[in-house]
Amino acid sequence: MKKNNFKFLVLAFFLMAGSSAFAQFSAGFNLGIPTGNWSNGWGLGWGLDARYEAPIQDQLNWTASLGFNSFSGKNGISSATIVPVTGGIKYYFQKSNAGAYIGGDLGIYFWSSSGYSTNRVGLAPVLGYRANQFDFSFRYNAVADYSYAGLRVAYLFSGK
């Protein structure tokens, strides 16, 4: 059942991505640092993601994201992977698609390690800055037992 849910979410993401309603696409590199009890068993993580962003109104955009993150294991524990599938909003302080912004993502985080897998709903407040074709952001992914702080550096492809 979980595999069918994941396939459905990925399919929905790519169907929306093909829609002409999307303004921009970005591809990013992520660094993650586990927090809380989770940091006892896992260390620094890295990952890649894809994000679409479209306007709701001036200075306010909605987003849809799909990512892959891998966290190294500590003390003989195998690595863990997290696949976040999220949607959210961004508010730009100065003008649309430029400068500093705040935002938030809500979605499902698929977690797996050593043959065990689960999924959790997570929330990620975001603080970022967009300069020309680059987007820099810090987020805290609050995901039950698997929360982590993250940095994202992304390249923005030209929008419509």
Buried (B, 14 or more C-beta within 10 A) or exposed (E): EEEEEBEEBEEEBEEBBEEEEBBBBBEBEBBBBBBEEBBEBBBEBBBBBBBBBBBEEEBBBBBBBBBBBBBBBEEEBEBBBBBBBBBBBBBBEEEBBBBEBBBBBEBBBBBBBEEEBEBBEBBBBBEBBBEEEEBBBEBBBBBEEBBBBBBBEBEBEEBE
